[in-house]
Amino acid sequence: MTITLYALDGCPYCERVADRLDELDVEYERVPVEPLHSSRDEVKRVSGQRVVPVLVDDERGVTMPESENVLEYVERTLA
């Protein structure tokens, strides 16, 4: 699996990305993150920031935050 989605449960932006990946039958690993920004060390290590969602596409060497950018990438690259 080359796609990883770092997402916060209940986050509407994260859910939009996850829903679109599911609609497109894209196989991905969902990594739950902590609600507190200060506890999101893994997200910071991966993306350099603590906001979610973050999509990582290992096959293409892409790490991308911000739901609108991620959705655009999904449509352009994975659909």
Backbone hydrogen bonds, N-H to C=O, Kabsch-Sander energy under -0.5 kcal/mol:
donor,donor_aa,acceptor,acceptor_aa,energy
4,T,56,V,-2.5
5,L,29,E,-3.1
6,Y,4,T,-0.5
6,Y,54,V,-3.0
7,A,5,L,-0.6
7,A,31,V,-2.2
9,D,7,A,-0.5
11,C,8,L,-2.1
15,E,11,C,-2.5
16,R,12,P,-1.9
17,V,13,Y,-1.5
18,A,14,C,-2.6
19,D,15,E,-3.1
20,R,16,R,-2.0
21,L,17,V,-2.4
22,D,18,A,-2.4
23,E,19,D,-2.6
24,L,20,R,-1.9
25,D,22,D,-1.5
26,V,21,L,-2.6
27,E,25,D,-0.5
29,E,3,I,-2.4
30,R,28,Y,-0.5
31,V,5,L,-2.9
31,V,29,E,-0.6
33,V,7,A,-1.8
39,S,36,L,-1.8
40,R,37,H,-1.7
41,D,39,S,-1.2
44,K,40,R,-2.0
45,R,41,D,-2.6
46,V,42,E,-2.2
47,S,43,V,-3.0
48,G,44,K,-2.3
49,Q,43,V,-0.6
54,V,6,Y,-1.7
55,L,64,M,-3.1
56,V,4,T,-3.0
57,D,62,V,-3.3
58,D,2,T,-2.8
58,D,56,V,-0.7
61,G,57,D,-0.9
62,V,57,D,-2.3
64,M,55,L,-3.1
66,E,53,P,-0.8
70,V,66,E,-2.5
71,L,67,S,-3.0
72,E,68,E,-2.1
73,Y,69,N,-2.3
74,V,70,V,-2.8
75,E,71,L,-2.4
76,R,72,E,-2.4
77,T,73,Y,-2.9
78,L,73,Y,-0.6
78,L,74,V,-1.8
79,A,74,V,-1.4
